[in-house]
Amino acid sequence: MSIRALIFGAMMTGASAIVPVHAEPASDVVLRSDVVFEPLNPARGDASPQAGVLWGDMRKDVPTGAIIKFADGFSSPPHIHNITYRAVVIEGAVHNDDPTAESMWMGPGSFWTQPAGEAHITAARDGGSATAFLEILEGPYLVQPTEEQFDNGEHPVNLDAGNIVWLAASDVTWIDHPDTDDASGAQMAFLWGQPKTGEMNGTFLKLPAGFDGELISNDSQLRAVLVSGAATYELADTGDAKALTPGSYFGSQEKVRHHLKADANQDSVFYVRTEGKYELRAN
């Protein structure tokens, strides 16, 4: 069977050999159904959004990813955080902005950042359960009063799903691939960081309905969270299949082939965080 490749990695020529990668060392899979939730802000008890950690520990100074569940109609008081976080809406609609700003509801697939020290509120729209993925690169994650606000030089970003710019292989100049090679219709979108210079970065990766192939990490850490759609993750050592629903996660610490099959009836979108580039190969 021929293999088509969308390369998010080192430049490769047609005669170059593919660098061998491990089948599945240091990899991890966490299903949404297995996530355990507790209050995001313990001081508010049941009034707090609920947080379910996918990796890391929000109470320690370590990179952490978590699923956040908001009660219907939730609205926080004005507050700040000691660290910057990034977030993606998975379900429902979320507003995150200055305390005096009019509501701007971001639906599933939207992305936002909240700089450390900036006063803001976070709210969930009435009439639907809102869920988001939240990521910090350092911790602990603290909620503090606005009297302690400060300017860390960053600017907030609110990017609605309808404004995401999706790129095919032919649109990305630093991807080397044959003219007819498009990884069966996969697309990606830049969110933050500089992939081609090897820096840590975040992207959306959209696998078309029925996609069957491999997401191959480079020699550094890769973390991927399913934002929308459905997919199956096949474990290389056992062949067992894990059914991924929005909020599920997989990751690795080194160069690994992650075998993915997207649902036959809908596209699947992943938030991918890694250092440098990654590679996608469609069978």
PASEBA-1860 file (N, C-alpha, C; in nm, 3 decimals):
! residues 283
1> MSIRALIF> 0.085/-0.118/0.000/0.000/0.000/0.000/0.089/0.124/0.000 ~ 0.056/0.221/-0.082/0.137/0.343/-0.086/0.113/0.426/0.038 ~ 0.216/0.501/0.074/0.206/0.588/0.191/0.220/0.731/0.146 ~ 0.122/0.813/0.182/0.128/0.955/0.155/0.171/1.025/0.282 ~ 0.247/1.130/0.271/0.298/1.192/0.393/0.283/1.343/0.391 ~ 0.230/1.395/0.501/0.231/1.538/0.526/0.338/1.560/0.632 ~ 0.449/1.624/0.595/0.565/1.628/0.682/0.564/1.755/0.766 ~ 0.558/1.739/0.896/0.579/1.849/0.989/0.711/1.817/1.059
9> GAMMTGAS> 0.821/1.806/0.985/0.946/1.763/1.043/1.063/1.801/0.957 ~ 1.175/1.731/0.975/1.296/1.763/0.900/1.273/1.745/0.751 ~ 1.341/1.826/0.669/1.326/1.818/0.525/1.373/1.683/0.475 ~ 1.294/1.623/0.384/1.326/1.491/0.332/1.316/1.494/0.181 ~ 1.411/1.432/0.111/1.406/1.422/-0.034/1.348/1.287/-0.071 ~ 1.314/1.272/-0.199/1.250/1.148/-0.240/1.337/1.027/-0.219 ~ 1.472/1.042/-0.221/1.561/0.927/-0.208/1.607/0.904/-0.065 ~ 1.565/0.990/0.026/1.612/0.978/0.163/1.544/0.864/0.235
17> AIVPVHAE> 1.617/0.797/0.321/1.558/0.691/0.402/1.483/0.753/0.518 ~ 1.377/0.687/0.560/1.299/0.734/0.675/1.372/0.694/0.802 ~ 1.392/0.789/0.890/1.461/0.760/1.016/1.373/0.668/1.100 ~ 1.427/0.555/1.147/1.345/0.464/1.228/1.295/0.532/1.354 ~ 1.175/0.499/1.394/1.121/0.550/1.520/1.073/0.434/1.603 ~ 1.067/0.454/1.732/1.022/0.349/1.822/0.872/0.328/1.807 ~ 0.829/0.207/1.835/0.687/0.175/1.821/0.605/0.249/1.926 ~ 0.643/0.240/2.051/0.563/0.308/2.153/0.636/0.320/2.287
25> PASDVVLR> 0.753/0.379/2.295/0.815/0.400/2.425/0.763/0.527/2.489 ~ 0.755/0.528/2.618/0.722/0.650/2.693/0.596/0.718/2.641 ~ 0.498/0.642/2.595/0.373/0.702/2.547/0.265/0.685/2.652 ~ 0.162/0.769/2.640/0.057/0.771/2.742/-0.075/0.802/2.674 ~ -0.183/0.738/2.720/-0.316/0.764/2.669/-0.410/0.781/2.788 ~ -0.485/0.891/2.791/-0.583/0.916/2.896/-0.718/0.943/2.829 ~ -0.817/0.859/2.856/-0.949/0.877/2.799/-1.030/0.976/2.881 ~ -1.116/1.050/2.814/-1.202/1.147/2.885/-1.282/1.078/2.994
33> SDVVFEPL> -1.327/0.956/2.967/-1.410/0.884/3.064/-1.334/0.846/3.191 ~ -1.202/0.848/3.186/-1.121/0.810/3.302/-1.073/0.931/3.383 ~ -1.105/1.052/3.339/-1.057/1.172/3.407/-1.133/1.193/3.538 ~ -1.060/1.222/3.644/-1.118/1.248/3.776/-1.119/1.399/3.800 ~ -1.236/1.453/3.838/-1.251/1.598/3.852/-1.253/1.641/3.999 ~ -1.199/1.762/4.022/-1.204/1.826/4.153/-1.210/1.976/4.132 ~ -1.246/2.057/4.234/-1.260/2.201/4.214/-1.132/2.266/4.162 ~ -1.146/2.350/4.059/-1.031/2.423/4.005/-0.980/2.524/4.107
41> NPARGDAS> -1.073/2.590/4.176/-1.040/2.685/4.282/-1.099/2.632/4.412 ~ -1.024/2.555/4.490/-1.078/2.492/4.611/-1.143/2.590/4.707 ~ -1.098/2.715/4.707/-1.154/2.814/4.799/-1.302/2.840/4.772 ~ -1.349/2.815/4.649/-1.489/2.840/4.614/-1.575/2.714/4.621 ~ -1.513/2.601/4.648/-1.589/2.477/4.666/-1.672/2.441/4.544 ~ -1.800/2.412/4.567/-1.888/2.369/4.458/-1.915/2.479/4.356 ~ -1.890/2.605/4.393/-1.911/2.716/4.300/-1.798/2.726/4.197 ~ -1.691/2.651/4.220/-1.577/2.655/4.129/-1.599/2.564/4.009
49> PQAGVLWG> -1.543/2.598/3.893/-1.537/2.501/3.783/-1.462/2.377/3.829 ~ -1.490/2.264/3.765/-1.425/2.139/3.800/-1.311/2.109/3.704 ~ -1.198/2.065/3.757/-1.078/2.041/3.675/-1.041/1.893/3.682 ~ -1.016/1.835/3.564/-0.968/1.698/3.555/-0.834/1.695/3.484 ~ -0.728/1.658/3.555/-0.592/1.667/3.503/-0.564/1.553/3.405 ~ -0.511/1.589/3.287/-0.467/1.491/3.188/-0.320/1.456/3.206 ~ -0.238/1.556/3.237/-0.097/1.533/3.271/-0.053/1.644/3.364 ~ 0.052/1.619/3.442/0.107/1.720/3.532/0.031/1.729/3.663
57> DMRKDVPT> 0.040/1.846/3.726/-0.023/1.872/3.855/-0.040/2.024/3.868 ~ -0.165/2.071/3.871/-0.190/2.214/3.874/-0.143/2.281/4.003 ~ -0.114/2.201/4.104/-0.070/2.256/4.233/0.082/2.267/4.243 ~ 0.154/2.222/4.137/0.299/2.223/4.141/0.356/2.302/4.023 ~ 0.486/2.331/4.028/0.551/2.406/3.922/0.595/2.311/3.812 ~ 0.496/2.256/3.740/0.522/2.163/3.630/0.423/2.193/3.518 ~ 0.457/2.164/3.392/0.360/2.179/3.284/0.240/2.089/3.309 ~ 0.121/2.141/3.283/-0.002/2.068/3.315/-0.107/2.093/3.209
65> GAIIKFAD> -0.183/1.989/3.177/-0.299/2.001/3.091/-0.420/1.945/3.162 ~ -0.533/2.012/3.154/-0.652/1.969/3.228/-0.779/1.999/3.149 ~ -0.883/1.922/3.176/-1.016/1.948/3.124/-1.094/2.026/3.230 ~ -1.155/2.136/3.190/-1.230/2.222/3.282/-1.378/2.215/3.247 ~ -1.461/2.184/3.347/-1.606/2.180/3.329/-1.670/2.296/3.404 ~ -1.753/2.374/3.333/-1.821/2.488/3.392/-1.969/2.454/3.414 ~ -2.023/2.498/3.527/-2.166/2.483/3.550/-2.242/2.573/3.453 ~ -2.363/2.534/3.419/-2.446/2.613/3.327/-2.464/2.754/3.382
73> GFSSPPHI> -2.427/2.856/3.303/-2.443/2.995/3.346/-2.336/3.044/3.441 ~ -2.228/2.968/3.460/-2.121/3.010/3.550/-2.061/3.144/3.509 ~ -2.028/3.228/3.608/-1.954/3.351/3.584/-1.865/3.377/3.704 ~ -1.737/3.394/3.680/-1.643/3.416/3.789/-1.644/3.562/3.831 ~ -1.600/3.592/3.953/-1.574/3.732/3.988/-1.445/3.776/3.919 ~ -1.421/3.907/3.906/-1.294/3.952/3.849/-1.176/3.897/3.930 ~ -1.071/3.853/3.861/-0.957/3.793/3.928/-0.837/3.795/3.836 ~ -0.722/3.752/3.887/-0.602/3.735/3.806/-0.544/3.596/3.834
81> HNITYRAV> -0.446/3.558/3.751/-0.370/3.436/3.776/-0.223/3.472/3.785 ~ -0.150/3.391/3.858/-0.006/3.414/3.875/0.074/3.370/3.753 ~ 0.012/3.289/3.666/0.081/3.237/3.547/-0.010/3.254/3.425 ~ 0.050/3.249/3.307/-0.026/3.255/3.182/-0.081/3.117/3.149 ~ -0.204/3.113/3.098/-0.256/2.984/3.050/-0.313/3.000/2.909 ~ -0.324/2.887/2.841/-0.389/2.877/2.709/-0.505/2.781/2.721 ~ -0.609/2.803/2.639/-0.728/2.720/2.651/-0.797/2.702/2.517 ~ -0.870/2.591/2.504/-0.947/2.559/2.385/-1.087/2.515/2.430
89> VIEGAVHN> -1.190/2.572/2.369/-1.328/2.533/2.400/-1.356/2.398/2.336 ~ -1.410/2.306/2.414/-1.445/2.173/2.364/-1.596/2.160/2.346 ~ -1.672/2.209/2.442/-1.819/2.201/2.437/-1.878/2.332/2.488 ~ -1.998/2.365/2.441/-2.067/2.484/2.489/-2.002/2.611/2.439 ~ -2.015/2.718/2.519/-1.960/2.848/2.481/-1.903/2.917/2.605 ~ -1.786/2.979/2.587/-1.713/3.042/2.698/-1.682/3.187/2.662 ~ -1.691/3.275/2.762/-1.649/3.414/2.749/-1.531/3.437/2.843 ~ -1.424/3.497/2.793/-1.308/3.529/2.877/-1.253/3.664/2.833
97> DDPTAESM> -1.267/3.766/2.921/-1.227/3.901/2.879/-1.218/3.992/3.001 ~ -1.192/4.121/2.973/-1.188/4.220/3.080/-1.321/4.220/3.156 ~ -1.319/4.256/3.285/-1.442/4.255/3.364/-1.554/4.342/3.307 ~ -1.520/4.449/3.234/-1.623/4.540/3.181/-1.659/4.511/3.036 ~ -1.598/4.412/2.975/-1.623/4.384/2.833/-1.758/4.317/2.813 ~ -1.823/4.346/2.700/-1.946/4.277/2.665/-1.915/4.131/2.633 ~ -2.013/4.045/2.655/-1.991/3.902/2.635/-1.959/3.871/2.490 ~ -1.852/3.795/2.469/-1.815/3.745/2.338/-1.802/3.593/2.351
105> WMGPGSFW> -1.905/3.522/2.309/-1.911/3.379/2.334/-1.830/3.303/2.228 ~ -1.738/3.223/2.276/-1.654/3.141/2.189/-1.702/2.997/2.195 ~ -1.734/2.940/2.080/-1.786/2.805/2.073/-1.677/2.700/2.058 ~ -1.716/2.573/2.041/-1.619/2.463/2.028/-1.515/2.489/1.919 ~ -1.390/2.460/1.951/-1.282/2.482/1.857/-1.220/2.619/1.866 ~ -1.271/2.707/1.954/-1.212/2.839/1.975/-1.091/2.828/2.069 ~ -1.001/2.926/2.058/-0.876/2.925/2.134/-0.857/3.059/2.201 ~ -0.813/3.059/2.327/-0.781/3.186/2.392/-0.661/3.171/2.484
113> TQPAGEAH> -0.598/3.286/2.513/-0.488/3.290/2.609/-0.519/3.393/2.716 ~ -0.476/3.366/2.838/-0.495/3.458/2.948/-0.360/3.489/3.012 ~ -0.306/3.611/2.990/-0.176/3.646/3.046/-0.178/3.653/3.198 ~ -0.068/3.616/3.256/-0.052/3.630/3.401/-0.071/3.775/3.442 ~ -0.138/3.797/3.556/-0.150/3.929/3.615/-0.261/4.016/3.562 ~ -0.329/3.976/3.453/-0.432/4.061/3.393/-0.571/4.029/3.451 ~ -0.640/4.133/3.497/-0.774/4.116/3.552/-0.872/4.074/3.443 ~ -0.958/3.978/3.474/-1.053/3.927/3.375/-1.163/3.850/3.447
121> ITAARDGG> -1.266/3.814/3.370/-1.366/3.720/3.418/-1.376/3.607/3.316 ~ -1.425/3.493/3.362/-1.454/3.379/3.275/-1.597/3.336/3.301 ~ -1.672/3.311/3.193/-1.814/3.277/3.209/-1.851/3.169/3.108 ~ -1.958/3.096/3.141/-2.014/2.994/3.053/-2.157/3.035/3.018 ~ -2.194/3.022/2.893/-2.326/3.066/2.849/-2.436/2.975/2.903 ~ -2.549/3.037/2.937/-2.666/2.961/2.981/-2.712/2.867/2.871 ~ -2.772/2.756/2.912/-2.836/2.667/2.816/-2.750/2.558/2.761 ~ -2.633/2.538/2.815/-2.548/2.430/2.766/-2.427/2.411/2.855
129> SATAFLEI> -2.384/2.288/2.869/-2.268/2.257/2.951/-2.141/2.297/2.876 ~ -2.060/2.383/2.936/-1.937/2.431/2.872/-1.817/2.355/2.927 ~ -1.730/2.314/2.836/-1.608/2.241/2.873/-1.492/2.297/2.792 ~ -1.376/2.307/2.854/-1.258/2.358/2.785/-1.136/2.277/2.825 ~ -1.036/2.279/2.739/-0.904/2.227/2.773/-0.817/2.345/2.814 ~ -0.744/2.333/2.924/-0.659/2.439/2.976/-0.518/2.385/2.991 ~ -0.418/2.466/2.948/-0.278/2.424/2.956/-0.193/2.533/3.018 ~ -0.105/2.493/3.111/-0.005/2.583/3.166/0.133/2.520/3.145
137> LEGPYLVQ> 0.234/2.603/3.125/0.369/2.553/3.105/0.451/2.561/3.232 ~ 0.396/2.626/3.333/0.458/2.633/3.465/0.347/2.651/3.567 ~ 0.376/2.628/3.692/0.274/2.639/3.795/0.334/2.690/3.925 ~ 0.255/2.678/4.032/0.118/2.625/4.037/0.017/2.724/3.980 ~ -0.103/2.675/3.948/-0.213/2.757/3.899/-0.285/2.816/4.019 ~ -0.280/2.950/4.032/-0.343/3.016/4.146/-0.444/3.121/4.097 ~ -0.550/3.138/4.173/-0.649/3.244/4.150/-0.627/3.350/4.257 ~ -0.606/3.477/4.214/-0.572/3.584/4.307/-0.660/3.706/4.283
145> PTEEQFDN> -0.676/3.793/4.384/-0.762/3.912/4.370/-0.704/4.013/4.274 ~ -0.791/4.096/4.217/-0.748/4.195/4.118/-0.656/4.301/4.177 ~ -0.660/4.318/4.309/-0.569/4.414/4.374/-0.423/4.377/4.350 ~ -0.396/4.253/4.312/-0.259/4.208/4.290/-0.222/4.204/4.141 ~ -0.305/4.268/4.057/-0.280/4.261/3.913/-0.148/4.328/3.876 ~ -0.089/4.280/3.765/0.037/4.333/3.716/0.042/4.311/3.565 ~ 0.133/4.380/3.499/0.148/4.371/3.354/0.274/4.289/3.324 ~ 0.256/4.172/3.264/0.372/4.088/3.233/0.418/4.107/3.088
153> GEHPVNLD> 0.358/4.203/3.016/0.401/4.233/2.881/0.332/4.153/2.773 ~ 0.249/4.053/2.809/0.178/3.973/2.711/0.041/4.033/2.683 ~ -0.015/3.997/2.570/-0.149/4.041/2.534/-0.242/3.921/2.522 ~ -0.366/3.934/2.566/-0.459/3.822/2.555/-0.500/3.798/2.410 ~ -0.540/3.675/2.381/-0.587/3.637/2.249/-0.721/3.567/2.263 ~ -0.821/3.611/2.188/-0.949/3.541/2.177/-0.971/3.509/2.030 ~ -0.959/3.382/1.993/-0.968/3.341/1.853/-1.088/3.248/1.836 ~ -1.196/3.302/1.779/-1.315/3.221/1.757/-1.288/3.113/1.653
161> AGNIVWLA> -1.355/3.000/1.667/-1.334/2.887/1.575/-1.356/2.927/1.430 ~ -1.450/3.019/1.406/-1.479/3.062/1.271/-1.368/3.144/1.208 ~ -1.272/3.191/1.288/-1.161/3.271/1.236/-1.030/3.193/1.228 ~ -1.034/3.062/1.256/-0.915/2.979/1.244/-0.875/2.969/1.097 ~ -0.747/2.986/1.067/-0.697/2.974/0.931/-0.637/2.835/0.914 ~ -0.702/2.752/0.833/-0.658/2.615/0.810/-0.568/2.608/0.688 ~ -0.458/2.535/0.699/-0.360/2.523/0.591/-0.344/2.377/0.549 ~ -0.345/2.353/0.418/-0.312/2.222/0.364/-0.162/2.214/0.342
169> ASDVTWID> -0.112/2.095/0.307/0.032/2.078/0.286/0.086/2.176/0.184 ~ 0.010/2.200/0.077/0.057/2.290/-0.029/0.062/2.435/0.015 ~ 0.000/2.467/0.130/-0.002/2.605/0.179/0.115/2.636/0.272 ~ 0.186/2.534/0.317/0.291/2.552/0.418/0.426/2.537/0.350 ~ 0.499/2.648/0.335/0.620/2.648/0.253/0.734/2.567/0.314 ~ 0.735/2.547/0.447/0.846/2.474/0.506/0.818/2.324/0.516 ~ 0.710/2.277/0.454/0.684/2.133/0.447/0.732/2.080/0.312 ~ 0.816/1.975/0.314/0.865/1.914/0.191/0.781/1.792/0.160
177> HPDTDDAS> 0.717/1.791/0.045/0.630/1.679/0.009/0.612/1.675/-0.141 ~ 0.581/1.558/-0.198/0.554/1.551/-0.342/0.432/1.636/-0.377 ~ 0.425/1.679/-0.503/0.316/1.766/-0.546/0.179/1.704/-0.523 ~ 0.171/1.572/-0.533/0.041/1.505/-0.519/0.014/1.457/-0.377 ~ 0.101/1.493/-0.287/0.097/1.439/-0.151/0.027/1.536/-0.056 ~ -0.089/1.498/-0.002/-0.160/1.589/0.087/-0.208/1.521/0.214 ~ -0.152/1.403/0.246/-0.194/1.327/0.364/-0.344/1.308/0.369 ~ -0.400/1.279/0.252/-0.543/1.247/0.240/-0.633/1.358/0.294
185> GAQMAFLW> -0.593/1.483/0.276/-0.680/1.594/0.312/-0.663/1.651/0.451 ~ -0.560/1.608/0.526/-0.536/1.664/0.659/-0.500/1.812/0.648 ~ -0.535/1.889/0.752/-0.504/2.031/0.757/-0.450/2.066/0.895 ~ -0.382/2.181/0.902/-0.333/2.228/1.032/-0.348/2.377/1.042 ~ -0.341/2.429/1.165/-0.351/2.572/1.191/-0.252/2.610/1.300 ~ -0.174/2.716/1.277/-0.080/2.766/1.377/-0.155/2.842/1.486 ~ -0.120/2.819/1.610/-0.180/2.891/1.722/-0.077/2.976/1.796 ~ 0.036/2.918/1.830/0.139/2.993/1.901/0.274/2.924/1.882
193> GQPKTGEM> 0.382/2.999/1.904/0.517/2.945/1.894/0.569/2.943/1.751 ~ 0.689/2.890/1.736/0.758/2.887/1.607/0.804/2.744/1.576 ~ 0.720/2.663/1.510/0.758/2.523/1.482/0.886/2.508/1.403 ~ 0.905/2.591/1.299/1.016/2.565/1.209/1.151/2.604/1.267 ~ 1.154/2.675/1.379/1.280/2.708/1.444/1.308/2.617/1.563 ~ 1.223/2.516/1.583/1.245/2.421/1.690/1.191/2.463/1.825 ~ 1.121/2.577/1.830/1.066/2.623/1.958/0.940/2.545/1.994 ~ 0.904/2.551/2.122/0.778/2.492/2.165/0.663/2.566/2.096
201> NGTFLKLP> 0.559/2.492/2.056/0.450/2.553/1.982/0.322/2.474/1.998 ~ 0.212/2.539/1.961/0.081/2.473/1.963/0.013/2.489/1.829 ~ -0.046/2.381/1.778/-0.118/2.384/1.652/-0.247/2.304/1.665 ~ -0.342/2.331/1.575/-0.455/2.243/1.555/-0.422/2.152/1.438 ~ -0.455/2.025/1.450/-0.440/1.928/1.342/-0.577/1.867/1.314 ~ -0.624/1.885/1.190/-0.756/1.833/1.152/-0.738/1.710/1.063 ~ -0.787/1.595/1.111/-0.785/1.473/1.033/-0.921/1.456/0.966 ~ -0.923/1.436/0.835/-1.052/1.423/0.766/-1.122/1.293/0.804
209> AGFDGELI> -1.253/1.290/0.788/-1.331/1.171/0.818/-1.271/1.050/0.747 ~ -1.254/0.940/0.822/-1.200/0.817/0.766/-1.050/0.811/0.759 ~ -0.979/0.914/0.805/-0.832/0.913/0.801/-0.777/0.792/0.877 ~ -0.673/0.730/0.821/-0.604/0.618/0.883/-0.455/0.638/0.860 ~ -0.380/0.660/0.968/-0.238/0.685/0.950/-0.167/0.704/1.082 ~ -0.051/0.771/1.077/0.034/0.787/1.194/0.074/0.932/1.214 ~ 0.067/0.975/1.339/0.124/1.103/1.381/0.257/1.069/1.446 ~ 0.366/1.121/1.389/0.500/1.083/1.433/0.566/1.203/1.500
217> SNDSQLRA> 0.601/1.188/1.625/0.666/1.296/1.699/0.813/1.303/1.663 ~ 0.878/1.416/1.696/1.022/1.423/1.678/1.089/1.371/1.806 ~ 1.213/1.407/1.829/1.284/1.352/1.944/1.245/1.416/2.076 ~ 1.151/1.509/2.075/1.109/1.575/2.199/0.967/1.535/2.234 ~ 0.916/1.597/2.336/0.784/1.565/2.388/0.673/1.611/2.294 ~ 0.569/1.530/2.283/0.449/1.566/2.208/0.327/1.535/2.294 ~ 0.232/1.629/2.297/0.105/1.607/2.367/-0.008/1.646/2.272 ~ -0.113/1.564/2.267/-0.225/1.588/2.177/-0.357/1.563/2.249
225> VLVSGAAT> -0.450/1.658/2.238/-0.581/1.648/2.301/-0.687/1.656/2.191 ~ -0.781/1.562/2.191/-0.888/1.566/2.092/-0.987/1.675/2.129 ~ -1.009/1.768/2.038/-1.098/1.882/2.061/-1.238/1.853/2.009 ~ -1.248/1.791/1.892/-1.379/1.760/1.835/-1.369/1.637/1.748 ~ -1.484/1.574/1.723/-1.486/1.453/1.643/-1.464/1.330/1.728 ~ -1.420/1.223/1.666/-1.392/1.097/1.735/-1.283/1.024/1.659 ~ -1.200/0.952/1.731/-1.090/0.879/1.668/-1.056/0.758/1.752 ~ -0.982/0.667/1.692/-0.933/0.548/1.761/-0.781/0.553/1.765
233> YELADTGD> -0.726/0.527/1.884/-0.581/0.522/1.903/-0.543/0.375/1.920 ~ -0.456/0.326/1.832/-0.416/0.185/1.837/-0.283/0.171/1.908 ~ -0.281/0.093/2.015/-0.159/0.070/2.091/-0.067/-0.023/2.012 ~ 0.058/0.019/1.992/0.149/-0.056/1.908/0.190/-0.189/1.970 ~ 0.204/-0.194/2.101/0.256/-0.317/2.163/0.151/-0.427/2.172 ~ 0.023/-0.391/2.187/-0.082/-0.492/2.203/-0.181/-0.496/2.088 ~ -0.187/-0.388/2.009/-0.286/-0.381/1.904/-0.424/-0.340/1.953 ~ -0.436/-0.319/2.084/-0.565/-0.277/2.141/-0.599/-0.137/2.092
241> AKALTPGS> -0.729/-0.111/2.077/-0.776/0.018/2.029/-0.842/0.095/2.142 ~ -0.807/0.222/2.155/-0.867/0.310/2.254/-0.956/0.411/2.181 ~ -1.082/0.418/2.219/-1.177/0.510/2.156/-1.161/0.648/2.218 ~ -1.115/0.744/2.139/-1.094/0.881/2.186/-1.218/0.965/2.161 ~ -1.266/1.032/2.264/-1.374/1.129/2.253/-1.317/1.265/2.291 ~ -1.385/1.377/2.259/-1.331/1.508/2.293/-1.292/1.519/2.440 ~ -1.170/1.565/2.465/-1.116/1.572/2.599/-1.020/1.459/2.630 ~ -1.007/1.360/2.540/-0.909/1.252/2.559/-0.772/1.300/2.514
249> YFGSQEKV> -0.668/1.233/2.562/-0.530/1.279/2.542/-0.438/1.162/2.512 ~ -0.336/1.187/2.427/-0.223/1.095/2.416/-0.096/1.176/2.401 ~ 0.017/1.116/2.440/0.143/1.188/2.432/0.260/1.095/2.438 ~ 0.380/1.150/2.415/0.503/1.072/2.419/0.619/1.163/2.456 ~ 0.729/1.101/2.497/0.846/1.174/2.543/0.960/1.175/2.441 ~ 0.949/1.095/2.335/1.054/1.086/2.235/0.992/1.053/2.101 ~ 1.071/1.013/2.002/1.020/0.987/1.867/0.932/0.862/1.870 ~ 0.804/0.880/1.841/0.706/0.773/1.852/0.607/0.781/1.736
257> RHHLKADA> 0.563/0.665/1.687/0.454/0.659/1.589/0.322/0.639/1.664 ~ 0.230/0.732/1.651/0.098/0.721/1.711/-0.002/0.687/1.601 ~ -0.058/0.567/1.606/-0.149/0.522/1.501/-0.291/0.570/1.531 ~ -0.349/0.647/1.438/-0.480/0.707/1.457/-0.574/0.672/1.343 ~ -0.699/0.646/1.378/-0.806/0.629/1.278/-0.919/0.725/1.315 ~ -0.950/0.817/1.226/-1.058/0.913/1.251/-1.193/0.848/1.221 ~ -1.295/0.898/1.288/-1.431/0.852/1.264/-1.465/0.866/1.116 ~ -1.542/0.770/1.065/-1.573/0.768/0.922/-1.670/0.878/0.881
265> NQDSVFYV> -1.741/0.940/0.976/-1.848/1.033/0.943/-1.821/1.178/0.978 ~ -1.703/1.207/1.039/-1.676/1.345/1.079/-1.526/1.369/1.090 ~ -1.486/1.495/1.068/-1.347/1.532/1.088/-1.313/1.527/1.237 ~ -1.186/1.507/1.267/-1.139/1.507/1.405/-1.029/1.612/1.420 ~ -1.044/1.699/1.519/-0.948/1.807/1.541/-0.873/1.783/1.671 ~ -0.740/1.789/1.664/-0.654/1.773/1.781/-0.578/1.904/1.808 ~ -0.562/1.937/1.936/-0.467/2.039/1.976/-0.335/1.966/2.001 ~ -0.229/2.006/1.932/-0.099/1.940/1.943/0.004/2.038/1.995
273> RTEGKYEL> 0.072/2.001/2.103/0.179/2.084/2.157/0.309/2.004/2.155 ~ 0.412/2.062/2.095/0.540/1.993/2.084/0.651/2.096/2.068 ~ 0.774/2.048/2.066/0.889/2.132/2.032/0.924/2.104/1.886 ~ 0.935/2.209/1.805/0.966/2.190/1.665/0.847/2.135/1.588 ~ 0.875/2.046/1.492/0.774/1.999/1.398/0.736/1.854/1.425 ~ 0.629/1.812/1.360/0.589/1.671/1.368/0.553/1.626/1.228 ~ 0.524/1.498/1.214/0.500/1.439/1.083/0.370/1.360/1.086 ~ 0.296/1.369/0.978/0.172/1.293/0.964/0.178/1.209/0.839
281> RAN> 0.150/1.080/0.852/0.154/0.989/0.738/0.020/0.918/0.727 ~ -0.039/0.925/0.609/-0.166/0.856/0.583/-0.140/0.726/0.512 ~ -0.201/0.616/0.558/-0.185/0.485/0.493/-0.266/0.480/0.364
END
